[in-house]
Amino acid sequence: MFTTRPELLGTFGAVASTHWLATAVGMSMLERGGNAFDAGIATAFVLQVVEPHLVGPGGDVPIIFHSAKTGRTEVITGQAPAPAGATIEHYKREGLTLIPGNGLLATVIPGSFDAWMLLLRDHGTMSVRDVLEPAIYYAEKGHPVLPRVSATIHGLKTFFETEWPTSAAAFLPNGAAPEPWSLFKNPALAATWTRVIVEAESAGGDRERQIEAARNAFYKGFVAEAIDGFVRKNEAMDESGSRHKGVLTAADLAGWQAGYEAPLTYDYGGQTVNKIGPWGQGPVFLQTLALLKGFDLDATDPSGAEFIHLVTEAMKLAFADREAYYGDPAFVDVPLETLLSDAYNDERRKLIAETASFDLRPGRIAGYEAQVDRVMAVLERLSAKGSAGQSNEPTTAAMQSARRGDTVHVDAADRWGNVMAAMPSGGWLQSSPMIPELGFMLNSRAQMFWLEPDLPTSLEPGKRPRTTLTPTLTTRDGKPHMAFGSPGGDQQEQWQLLLFLRKVHHKLNLQEAIDLPMSHTTHFPTSFYPRNRVPGHLIAEANFAPAVLEELRRRGHDLEVAPEWTVGRLVAVAREADGLLRAAATPRLMQAYAIAR
């Protein structure tokens, strides 16, 4: 089968990410004797510099990893919760019925830095200096601006100048957006990480003490103080069309730390799939597998209409259950055992017909009927109001600022058997105003909450939003096998499923599975403001054969044909039982890269 690039093979190490500079930095950590975790951490910090429209230090990250030392597969929860002042009552007093997709009210506690430091302390081998210095280099010396970064900044120029002056000062040098491929610097961020290193090393020569000092510098020291001061002193225009102050405080940062959780798992195709729990959309992947195992996918064409139709219709059912049941399990009783059970999915599978569904159809689990009814009533009311929920005529300022960010992805594997997958996101340059003394922005993850009471994802202080971030790691016989993921919000699971199913059922290698035409549906409500849905909608790349596209139309899908090579940003690594390593990256957008040797 033709591929745009080879699946890369080796035995020493493999790194894949959504930017070539970050991937190269990750491999450099392996070359210096670091392990997969050191490599992944350094890669992630560089991505914050070179893809600022997709991720930043004020964002969040779930990490799934397998440690050769412990023999365990675990999750680090770098998705932090809502601040203490984030109550439904406060937001409604601000005149909101939905949490805006940007601005200071949209932020939760930044979670990614502590998650990376926890991984470094417990499973890495390198120092804080080692993993931060490459990011400092590109922030201080400059990096070539991606065309999409330039276009994003150019589109926000007037808004930045009018409403977010600190962002204008940082991202509009000499009053203009940086040109594509020109060198762009972020000296304030370089200074922040340099000071973190200085404070870390002031704790002495012990590596773990240095890491703890770095965590304290961020969450209890100068970083937290700068965040607190900025949020207290400023109000920011957001997508609601009004200016609002935030509620995040230094006390919120000081009171939170990343932690460990067991992954949620499902056995399929000779592998155990490990995902994050229902505080994310990870169970959607697993439930879709439970639905699809009743079909003979081995007999389908991996780029054929039958395959795409079955996967799409199964995902519609799983995503409908996401809306009805998922939430932070520390606050919500999520019936995962039922949702992933054979009995439940055997009945749900009967809803998959030969033609496309246009209805949102969550299952009705005994004891949860009232909850499902509340969720559906909110969705119907939102639909009746129009896509924005609050106003069908957003202000000019709101329209200017409504440029959605996305996500990045990191995979790494080493010769010792350590493998990790991480999905860093948030803190985009378009999510909130730049904090000038830090060189980064806060996240907008709070928009995943509802401002309606008694729903699984209703806003509550201390509660994690239902994130879309969803890395995947599979194991075989207790050993790590595949680590993969893709940016894309609600599409992340969909593109990852196509990769996984093509690998399992059609025996394709990683690059072959990534290069085949991609598709996704927007049938269910989006997790992002303004929470709209397009019933029956299916996007498919023009790479699909014309006959396949016509058959999908015949089956009733509201088909939108996207230009070739524009859907999905998958990257992946794999480790075979004999130690052979594999790596692959999508050619789409021409920036993701994999390295293996």
C-alpha positions as CSV (number, residue, x, y, z in Angstrom):
1,M,0.0,0.0,0.0
2,F,1.3,3.5,-0.9
3,T,2.2,5.7,2.1
4,T,3.4,9.3,2.2
5,R,6.4,8.3,4.3
6,P,7.6,5.0,5.7
7,E,6.7,3.5,9.0
8,L,9.9,4.1,11.0
9,L,11.6,1.1,12.7
10,G,14.3,0.8,15.3
11,T,15.3,-0.6,18.7
12,F,16.8,2.3,20.5
13,G,13.9,4.7,20.9
14,A,10.9,6.4,19.1
15,V,9.2,9.7,19.5
16,A,6.3,11.2,17.6
17,S,4.6,14.6,18.1
18,T,2.7,17.2,16.2
19,H,5.8,19.3,15.4
20,W,9.2,18.3,14.0
21,L,11.2,20.5,16.4
22,A,9.6,19.0,19.4
23,T,10.1,15.5,18.2
24,A,13.8,16.1,17.5
25,V,14.1,17.5,21.1
26,G,12.5,14.3,22.5
27,M,14.9,12.1,20.6
28,S,17.8,14.2,21.9
29,M,16.8,13.3,25.4
30,L,17.0,9.6,24.5
31,E,20.3,10.2,22.9
32,R,21.6,11.7,26.1
33,G,20.6,8.6,28.1
34,G,17.1,9.7,29.2
35,N,14.1,7.5,29.1
36,A,10.8,7.8,27.3
37,F,9.3,10.0,30.0
38,D,12.2,12.4,29.9
39,A,11.8,12.6,26.1
40,G,8.0,13.1,26.3
41,I,8.3,15.9,28.9
42,A,10.9,17.8,27.0
43,T,8.9,17.4,23.8
44,A,5.8,18.8,25.5
45,F,7.5,21.9,26.8
46,V,8.8,22.7,23.3
47,L,5.3,22.2,21.8
48,Q,4.2,25.0,24.2
49,V,6.6,27.3,22.4
50,V,6.3,26.3,18.8
51,E,2.5,25.6,18.7
52,P,1.1,28.4,20.9
53,H,-2.2,28.4,19.1
54,L,-2.7,24.8,20.3
55,V,-1.1,24.6,23.8
56,G,0.6,26.6,26.5
57,P,1.9,26.4,30.0
58,G,-1.4,27.4,31.4
59,G,-3.1,24.4,30.0
60,D,-3.8,20.8,31.0
61,V,-2.8,17.2,30.1
62,P,-3.8,13.6,30.7
63,I,-0.9,11.2,30.5
64,I,-1.1,7.4,30.0
65,F,2.1,5.6,30.5
66,H,3.6,2.1,31.1
67,S,6.6,1.9,33.3
68,A,9.0,-1.0,32.7
69,K,10.2,-0.6,36.3
70,T,6.9,-1.0,38.0
71,G,5.2,-3.1,35.3
72,R,2.1,-0.9,35.6
73,T,0.1,1.1,33.2
74,E,-1.2,4.3,34.9
75,V,-2.8,7.7,34.3
76,I,-1.5,11.0,35.5
77,T,-4.4,13.5,35.9
78,G,-3.1,16.8,34.6
79,Q,-6.7,18.0,34.2
80,A,-7.2,20.3,37.2
81,P,-10.6,21.4,38.5
82,A,-12.7,24.5,38.7
83,P,-11.6,27.2,41.1
84,A,-13.4,27.7,44.5
85,G,-15.2,30.8,43.2
86,A,-16.5,29.0,40.1
87,T,-20.2,28.6,41.0
88,I,-23.2,28.5,38.8
89,E,-24.7,31.4,40.8
90,H,-21.6,33.6,40.2
91,Y,-21.6,33.0,36.5
92,K,-25.3,33.6,36.2
93,R,-24.9,36.9,38.1
94,E,-22.5,37.8,35.3
95,G,-25.3,37.4,32.9
96,L,-24.2,34.1,31.4
97,T,-26.2,31.0,30.5
98,L,-23.2,29.3,28.9
99,I,-19.6,29.6,29.9
100,P,-17.8,31.5,27.1
101,G,-15.1,29.8,25.1
102,N,-12.4,32.3,26.0
103,G,-11.6,35.0,28.5
104,L,-10.8,34.9,32.2
105,L,-14.1,33.3,33.4
106,A,-13.4,30.2,31.2
107,T,-10.3,29.1,33.0
108,V,-9.8,26.3,35.5
109,I,-6.6,25.7,37.5
110,P,-3.7,25.0,35.1
111,G,-2.8,21.4,35.4
112,S,-0.1,20.5,33.0
113,F,3.0,21.7,34.7
114,D,2.4,19.7,37.9
115,A,1.5,16.6,35.8
116,W,4.8,16.8,33.9
117,M,6.8,17.4,37.1
118,L,5.1,14.4,38.8
119,L,6.0,12.2,35.9
120,L,9.6,13.5,35.9
121,R,10.0,13.0,39.7
122,D,8.6,9.5,39.8
123,H,9.5,8.0,36.5
124,G,12.0,10.2,34.7
125,T,15.8,10.4,35.2
126,M,16.7,13.9,34.2
127,S,16.6,17.3,35.9
128,V,14.3,20.2,35.6
129,R,17.0,22.0,33.8
130,D,17.4,19.2,31.3
131,V,13.8,19.1,30.2
132,L,13.2,22.9,30.2
133,E,16.3,24.1,28.5
134,P,15.2,23.2,24.9
135,A,12.0,25.1,25.4
136,I,13.9,28.1,26.8
137,Y,16.2,28.0,23.8
138,Y,13.4,28.3,21.2
139,A,11.5,30.9,23.3
140,E,14.7,33.0,23.7
141,K,16.4,32.5,20.3
142,G,13.3,32.2,18.3
143,H,11.5,29.5,16.3
144,P,10.0,29.5,12.7
145,V,6.4,30.6,12.9
146,L,4.0,28.1,11.4
147,P,1.6,29.5,8.8
148,R,-1.4,28.6,10.9
149,V,0.1,30.4,13.9
150,S,0.6,33.5,11.8
151,A,-2.9,33.3,10.4
152,T,-4.4,32.9,13.9
153,I,-2.6,36.0,15.2
154,H,-3.4,38.0,12.0
155,G,-7.1,37.1,12.5
156,L,-7.0,38.3,16.1
157,K,-5.0,41.5,15.4
158,T,-7.8,44.0,15.8
159,F,-9.3,42.2,18.8
160,F,-5.9,42.0,20.6
161,E,-5.3,45.7,20.0
162,T,-8.8,46.7,21.1
163,E,-9.4,44.3,24.0
164,W,-6.4,42.2,25.0
165,P,-3.5,44.7,24.9
166,T,-1.0,42.4,26.7
167,S,-1.5,39.8,23.9
168,A,-1.1,42.5,21.3
169,A,2.3,43.5,22.9
170,A,3.5,39.9,22.8
171,F,2.1,38.6,19.5
172,L,2.1,41.7,17.3
173,P,5.7,42.8,17.3
174,N,6.0,46.1,15.5
175,G,2.2,46.2,15.3
176,A,1.8,43.2,12.9
177,A,1.4,39.5,13.0
178,P,4.6,37.6,12.5
179,E,5.0,36.4,8.9
180,P,5.0,32.6,8.2
181,W,8.4,31.1,8.8
182,S,9.8,34.2,10.3
183,L,11.6,33.8,13.7
184,F,9.4,34.5,16.7
185,K,10.6,34.9,20.3
186,N,8.9,34.8,23.6
187,P,11.5,36.2,26.0
188,A,9.0,36.5,28.9
189,L,8.4,32.7,28.8
190,A,12.1,32.0,28.6
191,A,12.6,34.1,31.7
192,T,9.8,32.3,33.5
193,W,11.3,28.9,32.9
194,T,14.8,30.2,33.6
195,R,13.6,31.4,37.0
196,V,11.9,28.1,37.7
197,I,15.2,26.4,37.1
198,V,17.0,28.8,39.4
199,E,14.5,28.2,42.2
200,A,14.6,24.5,41.6
201,E,18.4,24.3,41.8
202,S,18.4,26.5,45.0
203,A,17.0,23.5,46.7
204,G,20.4,21.7,46.4
205,G,21.7,18.9,44.3
206,D,19.0,16.3,44.9
207,R,17.0,15.8,41.8
208,E,13.7,15.1,43.6
209,R,14.1,18.2,45.8
210,Q,14.7,20.3,42.7
211,I,11.5,19.0,41.1
212,E,9.5,19.8,44.3
213,A,10.9,23.3,44.4
214,A,9.9,23.8,40.7
215,R,6.3,22.6,41.5
216,N,6.2,25.1,44.4
217,A,7.6,27.9,42.3
218,F,4.6,27.4,39.9
219,Y,1.8,26.6,42.3
220,K,2.8,28.4,45.5
221,G,5.5,30.9,44.3
222,F,6.1,33.6,41.8
223,V,4.0,32.0,39.0
224,A,0.9,31.6,41.2
225,E,1.3,35.2,42.5
226,A,1.5,36.6,38.9
227,I,-1.6,34.6,37.9
228,D,-3.5,35.8,40.9
229,G,-2.5,39.4,40.4
230,F,-3.4,39.4,36.7
231,V,-6.8,37.8,37.3
232,R,-7.7,40.2,40.2
233,K,-6.7,43.3,38.3
234,N,-8.1,42.6,34.8
235,E,-11.4,41.9,33.1
236,A,-11.4,40.5,29.6
237,M,-13.8,40.6,26.7
238,D,-14.9,37.1,25.8
239,E,-17.2,35.3,23.4
240,S,-20.3,36.3,25.3
241,G,-19.7,39.9,24.0
242,S,-19.1,41.3,27.5
243,R,-16.0,41.8,29.8
244,H,-15.6,39.7,32.8
245,K,-13.1,39.2,35.6
246,G,-12.0,35.7,36.5
247,V,-12.3,33.8,39.8
248,L,-9.0,31.9,39.8
249,T,-6.8,32.7,42.8
250,A,-3.4,31.8,44.2
251,A,-5.1,29.7,46.9
252,D,-6.7,27.6,44.1
253,L,-3.3,26.8,42.7
254,A,-1.7,26.1,46.0
255,G,-4.5,23.7,47.0
256,W,-4.1,21.4,44.0
257,Q,-1.7,18.7,42.8
258,A,-1.7,16.2,40.0
259,G,-2.2,12.6,40.9
260,Y,-2.4,9.0,39.7
261,E,-5.4,7.0,38.6
262,A,-5.9,3.5,37.2
263,P,-6.8,3.6,33.5
264,L,-10.2,2.4,32.3
265,T,-9.6,-0.7,30.1
266,Y,-11.3,-2.8,27.5
267,D,-10.0,-6.0,25.7
268,Y,-10.4,-6.0,22.0
269,G,-8.5,-7.6,19.1
270,G,-5.9,-9.3,21.3
271,Q,-5.0,-6.0,23.0
272,T,-6.1,-4.2,26.2
273,V,-7.0,-0.6,25.4
274,N,-6.2,1.9,28.2
275,K,-8.0,5.2,28.4
276,I,-8.8,7.9,30.9
277,G,-12.0,7.8,32.8
278,P,-15.4,9.6,32.4
279,W,-13.9,12.9,33.4
280,G,-12.8,12.8,29.8
281,Q,-14.2,11.1,26.7
282,G,-12.0,8.1,26.9
283,P,-14.9,5.6,27.6
284,V,-16.4,6.6,24.2
285,F,-13.6,4.8,22.5
286,L,-14.1,1.7,24.7
287,Q,-17.9,1.7,24.3
288,T,-17.6,2.1,20.5
289,L,-15.5,-1.1,20.5
290,A,-18.1,-2.9,22.6
291,L,-20.7,-2.0,20.0
292,L,-18.5,-2.8,17.0
293,K,-17.5,-6.2,18.2
294,G,-20.8,-7.5,17.0
295,F,-19.9,-6.8,13.4
296,D,-17.5,-8.6,11.1
297,L,-15.1,-5.7,10.5
298,D,-12.5,-8.1,9.2
299,A,-14.6,-8.4,6.0
300,T,-14.8,-4.7,5.4
301,D,-12.7,-2.4,3.3
302,P,-10.8,0.0,5.6
303,S,-11.7,2.8,3.2
304,G,-15.1,1.5,2.3
305,A,-18.6,2.9,3.0
306,E,-19.6,-0.1,5.1
307,F,-16.7,0.4,7.5
308,I,-17.2,4.2,7.8
309,H,-20.9,3.8,8.2
310,L,-20.7,1.2,11.0
311,V,-18.0,3.1,12.9
312,T,-19.9,6.4,12.6
313,E,-23.2,5.0,13.7
314,A,-21.6,3.2,16.7
315,M,-19.8,6.4,17.7
316,K,-23.1,8.3,17.6
317,L,-24.5,6.0,20.2
318,A,-21.4,6.1,22.4
319,F,-21.2,9.9,22.2
320,A,-24.9,10.2,23.1
321,D,-24.1,8.3,26.3
322,R,-21.2,10.6,26.9
323,E,-23.7,13.5,27.1
324,A,-26.1,11.7,29.4
325,Y,-23.7,10.1,31.9
326,Y,-20.1,11.3,31.9
327,G,-18.7,13.6,34.5
328,D,-16.0,13.8,37.2
329,P,-16.5,10.5,39.2
330,A,-15.5,12.3,42.4
331,F,-18.8,14.2,42.0
332,V,-21.0,12.0,39.7
333,D,-21.9,8.3,39.8
334,V,-21.1,7.2,36.3
335,P,-22.5,3.7,35.4
336,L,-19.4,2.6,33.6
337,E,-19.9,-1.1,34.3
338,T,-23.2,-1.0,32.5
339,L,-22.1,1.3,29.7
340,L,-19.3,-1.2,28.8
341,S,-21.2,-4.4,29.4
342,D,-22.1,-6.9,26.7
343,A,-25.8,-6.9,27.7
344,Y,-26.1,-3.1,27.4
345,N,-24.3,-2.9,24.1
346,D,-26.0,-5.9,22.6
347,E,-29.2,-3.9,22.9
348,R,-27.7,-0.6,21.8
349,R,-26.2,-2.3,18.7
350,K,-29.7,-3.1,17.4
351,L,-30.2,0.7,16.8
352,I,-27.5,0.6,14.1
353,A,-29.4,0.5,10.8
354,E,-28.4,0.5,7.2
355,T,-29.1,4.2,7.0
356,A,-27.7,7.2,9.1
357,S,-29.4,8.2,12.3
358,F,-30.3,11.9,12.8
359,D,-31.4,11.5,16.4
360,L,-29.4,11.8,19.6
361,R,-30.2,8.5,21.4
362,P,-28.6,8.0,24.8
363,G,-29.5,4.7,26.5
364,R,-31.8,4.7,29.5
365,I,-30.1,2.9,32.4
366,A,-32.3,2.0,35.3
367,G,-32.0,4.6,38.1
368,Y,-30.7,7.3,35.8
369,E,-33.9,8.1,33.8
370,A,-34.4,11.4,35.4
371,Q,-30.8,12.4,34.8
372,V,-31.1,11.5,31.1
373,D,-34.3,13.5,30.8
374,R,-32.7,16.6,32.4
375,V,-29.7,16.4,30.0
376,M,-32.0,16.0,26.9
377,A,-34.2,18.9,28.1
378,V,-31.2,21.2,28.3
379,L,-29.9,20.2,24.9
380,E,-33.4,20.7,23.3
381,R,-33.7,24.1,25.0
382,L,-30.3,25.1,23.8
383,S,-31.1,24.0,20.2
384,A,-34.4,26.0,20.3
385,K,-32.5,29.2,21.4
386,G,-30.0,29.0,18.6
387,S,-26.3,27.9,18.5
388,A,-25.1,30.6,21.0
389,G,-27.7,30.0,23.6
390,Q,-27.5,33.6,24.8
391,S,-27.8,35.6,21.7
392,N,-28.2,34.9,18.0
393,E,-26.3,38.1,17.2
394,P,-22.9,38.0,18.9
395,T,-21.1,41.4,19.1
396,T,-18.2,42.3,16.7
397,A,-15.7,41.7,19.6
398,A,-17.1,38.3,20.3
399,M,-17.0,37.3,16.7
400,Q,-13.4,38.6,16.4
401,S,-12.3,36.5,19.3
402,A,-14.1,33.3,18.4
403,R,-11.1,31.4,17.0
404,R,-11.0,28.0,18.5
405,G,-7.7,26.5,19.6
406,D,-6.9,22.8,19.5
407,T,-4.4,20.4,20.9
408,V,-1.0,18.7,20.4
409,H,0.1,15.1,21.0
410,V,3.2,13.3,22.2
411,D,4.2,9.6,22.1
412,A,7.5,8.1,23.2
413,A,9.0,4.7,23.7
414,D,12.5,3.6,24.7
415,R,14.7,0.5,24.6
416,W,13.9,-0.4,28.2
417,G,10.2,-0.9,27.6
418,N,8.8,2.5,28.8
419,V,6.0,3.9,26.7
420,M,3.8,7.0,27.1
421,A,1.0,8.9,25.3
422,A,0.0,12.4,26.3
423,M,-2.5,15.0,25.0
424,P,-1.4,18.5,26.1
425,S,-3.8,21.3,25.4
426,G,-5.2,24.6,26.6
427,G,-3.6,28.0,27.4
428,W,-3.8,28.9,23.7
429,L,-2.9,32.3,22.5
430,Q,-6.5,32.9,21.7
431,S,-7.9,31.5,25.0
432,S,-7.2,34.5,27.3
433,P,-5.0,37.5,27.5
434,M,-1.3,37.1,27.9
435,I,0.1,37.4,31.5
436,P,3.0,39.7,30.5
437,E,5.4,38.8,33.3
438,L,5.0,35.1,32.6
439,G,4.8,34.9,28.9
440,F,1.8,32.6,28.8
441,M,-2.0,32.5,28.8
442,L,-4.6,30.7,31.0
443,N,-6.8,27.9,29.7
444,S,-10.5,27.9,28.7
445,R,-11.4,24.4,29.8
446,A,-14.3,25.6,32.0
447,Q,-16.4,26.0,28.9
448,M,-17.0,22.2,29.1
449,F,-19.2,22.8,32.2
450,W,-23.0,23.5,32.0
451,L,-24.5,26.4,34.0
452,E,-27.5,24.2,34.6
453,P,-27.8,22.4,38.0
454,D,-28.0,18.6,38.5
455,L,-26.3,17.5,35.3
456,P,-23.2,15.2,35.2
457,T,-21.1,18.2,33.9
458,S,-22.7,21.0,35.9
459,L,-20.2,23.6,37.2
460,E,-19.0,23.0,40.7
461,P,-15.9,24.2,42.6
462,G,-13.3,21.6,42.8
463,K,-14.8,19.5,39.9
464,R,-12.9,18.5,36.8
465,P,-14.5,19.5,33.5
466,R,-15.3,16.7,31.1
467,T,-12.3,17.2,28.9
468,T,-12.0,16.1,25.3
469,L,-8.3,15.2,25.8
470,T,-7.9,11.5,25.3
471,P,-4.6,9.7,24.7
472,T,-4.5,6.0,24.0
473,L,-2.1,3.3,25.1
474,T,-2.6,-0.4,24.4
475,T,-1.0,-3.4,26.0
476,R,-0.6,-7.1,25.0
477,D,0.0,-9.7,27.7
478,G,0.7,-6.9,30.2
479,K,3.4,-5.3,28.0
480,P,3.0,-1.9,26.3
481,H,2.2,-2.1,22.6
482,M,0.8,1.0,21.0
483,A,0.6,4.7,22.1
484,F,-1.2,7.1,19.8
485,G,-3.4,10.1,19.6
486,S,-4.6,13.1,17.6
487,P,-5.6,16.7,18.4
488,G,-9.1,17.6,17.4
489,G,-11.5,18.1,20.3
490,D,-14.5,15.9,19.9
491,Q,-12.9,14.3,16.9
492,Q,-9.9,12.9,18.8
493,E,-11.6,9.6,19.6
494,Q,-13.0,9.3,16.2
495,W,-9.7,9.6,14.3
496,Q,-8.0,7.4,16.9
497,L,-10.6,4.7,16.4
498,L,-10.0,4.6,12.7
499,L,-6.3,4.1,13.3
500,F,-6.8,1.4,15.8
501,L,-9.5,-0.5,13.9
502,R,-7.5,-0.4,10.7
503,K,-4.5,-1.7,12.5
504,V,-6.4,-4.5,14.3
505,H,-8.9,-5.6,11.6
506,H,-7.0,-4.9,8.4
507,K,-3.4,-5.6,9.5
508,L,-2.1,-2.2,8.3
509,N,1.1,-0.7,9.7
510,L,0.9,2.6,11.6
511,Q,1.7,4.8,8.7
512,E,-0.7,3.0,6.4
513,A,-3.5,3.3,8.9
514,I,-2.8,7.0,9.4
515,D,-2.5,7.8,5.7
516,L,-5.8,6.3,4.7
517,P,-8.7,8.7,4.2
518,M,-10.2,10.1,7.4
519,S,-13.7,11.0,8.5
520,H,-15.7,12.2,11.6
521,T,-19.2,13.2,12.6
522,T,-20.5,16.3,14.3
523,H,-23.8,14.6,15.0
524,F,-23.6,15.0,18.8
525,P,-23.3,18.3,20.8
526,T,-19.8,19.7,20.7
527,S,-18.0,20.0,24.1
528,F,-17.0,23.6,23.2
529,Y,-19.0,26.9,23.3
530,P,-21.6,27.3,21.8
531,R,-22.3,23.6,22.2
532,N,-24.1,23.1,18.9
533,R,-24.7,19.9,17.0
534,V,-25.4,19.0,13.4
535,P,-27.6,15.9,13.2
536,G,-26.6,13.3,10.7
537,H,-23.5,15.3,9.6
538,L,-20.5,13.4,8.4
539,I,-17.2,14.9,7.2
540,A,-15.1,12.7,4.8
541,E,-11.9,13.6,3.0
542,A,-12.0,13.8,-0.8
543,N,-9.3,11.0,-0.7
544,F,-12.1,8.5,-0.4
545,A,-13.2,6.9,-3.7
546,P,-16.1,8.7,-5.4
547,A,-18.2,5.5,-5.2
548,V,-17.6,5.4,-1.4
549,L,-18.8,9.0,-1.0
550,E,-21.8,8.4,-3.1
551,E,-22.7,5.3,-1.1
552,L,-22.5,7.2,2.2
553,R,-24.9,9.8,0.7
554,R,-27.2,7.0,-0.3
555,R,-27.2,5.7,3.2
556,G,-28.5,9.1,4.3
557,H,-25.5,10.7,5.8
558,D,-25.5,14.5,5.6
559,L,-22.1,14.4,3.8
560,E,-19.6,17.2,3.7
561,V,-16.5,16.4,1.6
562,A,-13.4,18.0,3.0
563,P,-10.3,18.7,0.8
564,E,-7.7,15.9,0.6
565,W,-5.3,15.6,3.5
566,T,-7.1,18.0,5.8
567,V,-8.8,15.7,8.5
568,G,-6.9,14.4,11.5
569,R,-3.4,14.9,13.0
570,L,-2.6,11.4,14.2
571,V,0.8,10.3,15.5
572,A,1.8,7.0,17.0
573,V,4.5,4.7,18.3
574,A,4.5,1.0,19.0
575,R,6.7,-1.6,20.7
576,E,6.7,-5.3,19.7
577,A,7.4,-8.1,22.2
578,D,10.9,-8.6,20.7
579,G,11.8,-4.9,21.3
580,L,11.2,-3.6,17.8
581,L,10.0,0.0,17.9
582,R,7.7,1.6,15.4
583,A,6.7,5.2,14.8
584,A,4.5,7.2,12.4
585,A,3.1,10.6,11.9
586,T,0.4,12.2,9.7
587,P,1.4,14.2,6.6
588,R,-1.6,16.4,7.2
589,L,-0.6,20.0,7.8
590,M,3.0,19.1,7.0
591,Q,4.4,19.5,10.5
592,A,3.9,16.3,12.6
593,Y,7.0,14.1,12.6
594,A,8.2,10.8,14.0
595,I,11.7,9.6,14.7
596,A,12.9,6.1,15.5
597,R,16.2,4.5,15.4
